Amino acid sequence: MSADRPSDRVDPDSVARAAFETARRGFDQTQVRTYLTVVSREIERLRAREAELLGRLDEAERAATEQSRTDPEHLTQLLGEETARGLGTRLGLTRAIGMLAITLKG
């Protein structure tokens, strides 16, 4: 290869531009060049796929965070008004029982 030591990080352009010294019983330079071009394109494709998947992961994490919200408006939107009203009543009763227990303890 033209460089003494290849870098640990490979990018499509460096693969496509890689040059090798000619040896007496070496490889066919055309075949090597063709193969490096194929490898370079595959690296490009995989990097694009990685970027796409990272974007989808970010989107899914945002959606999961959004769905984890428990404010009354969001619950009403997810569960419907009747169910949310029932949950709100239960939540209110739970808080009232908690306050009563604190009052009776004190």
TORFI-290550 format. One record per residue: residue in one letter; x, y, z of N, C-alpha, C in turn. Coordinates in Angstrom, 3 decimals, m for minus. Example, Ala and Ser with C-alpha at 12.3 -4.5 7.8 and 13.67 -1.06 7.14 Angstrom:
<atoms>
a  13.190  m5.690  7.800  12.300  m4.500  7.800  13.200  m3.300  7.800
s  12.850  m2.250  7.080  13.670  m1.060  7.140  12.900  0.030  7.870
</atoms>
This chain:
<atoms>
m  0.837  m1.181  0.000  0.000  0.000  0.000  0.877  1.237  0.000
s  0.336  2.354  m0.426  1.126  3.560  m0.494  1.481  4.086  0.894
a  0.601  3.943  1.862  0.892  4.366  3.232  1.579  3.217  3.963
d  2.448  3.568  4.902  3.149  2.529  5.657  2.175  1.690  6.479
r  1.229  2.356  7.111  0.275  1.667  7.977  m1.107  2.252  7.741
p  m2.084  1.415  7.408  m3.436  1.953  7.183  m4.026  2.457  8.500
s  m4.882  3.468  8.407  m5.517  3.983  9.623  m6.573  2.996  10.105
d  m6.935  3.132  11.378  m7.947  2.244  11.958  m9.332  2.560  11.409
r  m9.544  3.775  10.991  m10.844  4.212  10.483  m10.793  4.201  8.960
v  m11.697  3.469  8.349  m11.732  3.354  6.895  m12.882  4.196  6.369
d  m12.600  4.960  5.335  m13.688  5.696  4.691  m13.727  5.304  3.219
p  m14.880  5.465  2.591  m15.039  5.016  1.208  m14.019  5.611  0.245
d  m13.705  6.892  0.407  m12.758  7.523  m0.516  m11.363  6.937  m0.393
s  m10.916  6.684  0.849  m9.562  6.127  1.009  m9.491  4.712  0.448
v  m10.576  3.956  0.563  m10.591  2.613  m0.009  m10.529  2.699  m1.534
a  m11.334  3.580  m2.088  m11.380  3.704  m3.547  m10.062  4.218  m4.118
r  m9.351  5.068  m3.366  m8.094  5.646  m3.860  m6.859  4.838  m3.464
a  m7.021  3.766  m2.703  m5.864  3.006  m2.223  m4.981  2.578  m3.392
a  m3.688  2.708  m3.181  m2.725  2.320  m4.221  m1.777  1.281  m3.618
f  m1.380  0.355  m4.415  m0.502  m0.722  m3.969  0.718  m0.781  m4.879
e  1.828  m1.133  m4.294  3.045  m1.278  m5.094  2.935  m2.524  m5.962
t  3.563  m2.467  m7.106  3.551  m3.605  m8.016  4.650  m4.576  m7.599
a  4.273  m5.829  m7.496  5.237  m6.869  m7.136  5.385  m7.819  m8.317
r  6.433  m8.561  m8.300  6.708  m9.467  m9.409  5.572  m10.474  m9.610
r  5.096  m11.055  m8.558  3.994  m12.014  m8.660  2.770  m11.467  m7.925
g  2.466  m10.239  m8.162  1.376  m9.566  m7.458  0.016  m9.850  m8.063
f  m0.947  m9.082  m7.590  m2.319  m9.219  m8.046  m2.551  m8.362  m9.283
d  m3.567  m8.720  m10.020  m3.967  m7.933  m11.188  m4.521  m6.601  m10.676
q  m3.885  m5.505  m11.067  m4.265  m4.173  m10.577  m5.704  m3.808  m10.938
t  m6.177  m4.239  m12.080  m7.556  m3.941  m12.483  m8.546  m4.650  m11.568
q  m8.262  m5.907  m11.248  m9.144  m6.641  m10.341  m9.130  m6.017  m8.948
v  m7.971  m5.642  m8.468  m7.865  m5.007  m7.151  m8.656  m3.705  m7.151
r  m8.462  m2.879  m8.169  m9.161  m1.595  m8.254  m10.674  m1.802  m8.295
t  m11.137  m2.782  m9.087  m12.571  m3.072  m9.186  m13.122  m3.500  m7.821
y  m12.393  m4.366  m7.138  m12.851  m4.838  m5.837  m12.872  m3.698  m4.820
l  m11.861  m2.856  m4.811  m11.833  m1.731  m3.875  m12.978  m0.763  m4.144
t  m13.355  m0.608  m5.389  m14.494  0.248  m5.728  m15.783  m0.341  m5.150
v  m15.942  m1.664  m5.264  m17.120  m2.338  m4.708  m17.140  m2.169  m3.184
v  m16.005  m2.364  m2.536  m15.922  m2.220  m1.076  m16.233  m0.785  m0.668
s  m15.715  0.170  m1.420  m15.968  1.577  m1.141  m17.463  1.899  m1.199
r  m18.134  1.403  m2.225  m19.586  1.641  m2.354  m20.361  0.989  m1.214
e  m19.921  m0.177  m0.795  m20.593  m0.863  0.312  m20.418  m0.080  1.615
i  m19.250  0.466  1.834  m19.033  1.301  3.025  m19.955  2.509  2.987
e  m20.063  3.147  1.839  m20.979  4.293  1.694  m22.410  3.885  2.004
r  m22.843  2.736  1.461  m24.212  2.264  1.688  m24.447  1.984  3.172
l  m23.487  1.336  3.811  m23.648  0.997  5.227  m23.653  2.243  6.114
r  m22.844  3.226  5.767  m22.846  4.471  6.547  m24.176  5.213  6.389
a  m24.721  5.201  5.191  m26.024  5.838  4.976  m27.099  5.105  5.770
r  m27.035  3.791  5.775  m28.007  2.993  6.537  m27.861  3.255  8.034
e  m26.626  3.361  8.496  m26.389  3.660  9.912  m26.994  5.011  10.278
a  m26.781  6.017  9.425  m27.337  7.347  9.676  m28.863  7.293  9.710
e  m29.447  6.540  8.790  m30.908  6.397  8.758  m31.414  5.746  10.050
l  m30.750  4.672  10.466  m31.182  3.962  11.671  m30.991  4.808  12.925
l  m29.916  5.583  12.981  m29.720  6.470  14.127  m30.815  7.533  14.171
g  m31.209  8.032  13.009  m32.315  8.990  12.957  m33.616  8.370  13.431
r  m33.874  7.148  12.996  m35.096  6.457  13.425  m35.063  6.169  14.926
l  m33.886  5.843  15.449  m33.746  5.604  16.889  m34.039  6.873  17.671
d  m33.479  8.006  17.226  m33.761  9.286  17.887  m35.253  9.585  17.880
e  m35.884  9.347  16.739  m37.322  9.592  16.609  m38.119  8.686  17.558
a  m37.738  7.419  17.642  m38.432  6.480  18.528  m38.234  6.862  19.990
e  m37.042  7.314  20.335  m36.792  7.736  21.721  m37.613  8.964  22.071
r  m37.714  9.906  21.121  m38.557  11.090  21.367  m40.014  10.686  21.536
a  m40.483  9.768  20.695  m41.876  9.316  20.794  m42.120  8.603  22.118
a  m41.153  7.793  22.552  m41.303  7.082  23.830  m41.343  8.065  24.985
t  m40.515  9.095  24.921  m40.522  10.118  25.968  m41.858  10.844  25.974
e  m42.348  11.152  24.789  m43.637  11.839  24.677  m44.762  10.967  25.236
q  m44.718  9.681  24.960  m45.766  8.782  25.432  m45.687  8.544  26.931
s  m44.522  8.779  27.522  m44.392  8.535  28.957  m44.979  9.676  29.786
r  m45.338  10.759  29.118  m45.966  11.867  29.851  m47.284  11.392  30.441
t  m47.613  11.879  31.625  m48.861  11.456  32.274  m49.748  12.639  32.643
d  m49.572  13.766  31.977  m50.435  14.892  32.293  m51.862  14.588  31.841
p  m52.842  15.187  32.495  m54.258  14.888  32.195  m54.637  15.071  30.731
e  m54.142  16.105  30.105  m54.482  16.341  28.698  m53.984  15.201  27.810
h  m52.763  14.755  28.079  m52.196  13.669  27.279  m52.937  12.356  27.539
l  m53.262  12.089  28.805  m54.019  10.871  29.128  m55.373  10.880  28.441
t  m56.035  12.037  28.438  m57.330  12.146  27.768  m57.182  11.846  26.284
q  m56.120  12.371  25.697  m55.872  12.142  24.272  m55.638  10.655  24.000
l  m54.895  9.976  24.869  m54.578  8.570  24.645  m55.728  7.629  25.001
l  m56.396  7.889  26.099  m57.374  6.936  26.629  m58.822  7.281  26.326
g  m59.074  8.483  25.970  m60.459  8.901  25.779  m60.936  9.622  27.029
e  m61.881  10.465  26.846  m62.340  11.344  27.920  m62.921  10.588  29.115
e  m63.742  9.584  28.862  m64.399  8.853  29.956  m63.390  8.131  30.843
t  m62.465  7.428  30.229  m61.453  6.696  30.983  m60.570  7.658  31.763
a  m60.156  8.738  31.127  m59.299  9.716  31.796  m60.024  10.342  32.980
r  m61.307  10.593  32.837  m62.086  11.168  33.939  m62.100  10.202  35.122
g  m62.284  8.918  34.823  m62.264  7.913  35.886  m60.909  7.843  36.581
l  m59.841  7.893  35.786  m58.499  7.882  36.377  m58.260  9.130  37.207
g  m58.726  10.261  36.718  m58.574  11.513  37.463  m59.283  11.445  38.801
t  m60.482  10.857  38.817  m61.233  10.709  40.060  m60.469  9.798  41.029
r  m59.940  8.701  40.507  m59.172  7.785  41.364  m57.906  8.444  41.892
l  m57.249  9.214  41.046  m56.043  9.910  41.462  m56.377  10.927  42.545
g  m57.472  11.636  42.361  m57.910  12.595  43.383  m58.221  11.900  44.694
l  m58.906  10.755  44.623  m59.224  9.999  45.840  m57.952  9.489  46.517
t  m57.011  9.034  45.739  m55.756  8.548  46.290  m55.024  9.665  47.020
r  m54.992  10.832  46.429  m54.348  11.985  47.082  m55.094  12.367  48.356
a  m56.406  12.344  48.306  m57.197  12.699  49.484  m56.963  11.705  50.614
i  m56.896  10.421  50.282  m56.633  9.401  51.302  m55.241  9.602  51.890
g  m54.273  9.919  51.048  m52.923  10.187  51.526  m52.895  11.371  52.473
m  m53.576  12.444  52.124  m53.631  13.621  52.987  m54.326  13.303  54.297
l  m55.382  12.531  54.254  m56.097  12.134  55.466  m55.195  11.301  56.379
a  m54.432  10.390  55.793  m53.522  9.560  56.580  m52.461  10.431  57.259
i  m51.946  11.425  56.526  m50.951  12.335  57.120  m51.566  13.128  58.255
t  m52.780  13.569  58.048  m53.478  14.357  59.071  m53.725  13.520  60.322
l  m54.173  12.282  60.136  m54.457  11.418  61.272  m53.189  11.015  62.034
k  m52.085  10.875  61.309  m50.809  10.537  61.938  m50.314  11.692  62.798
g  m50.467  12.884  62.267  m49.879  14.096  62.864  m50.610  14.509  64.070
</atoms>
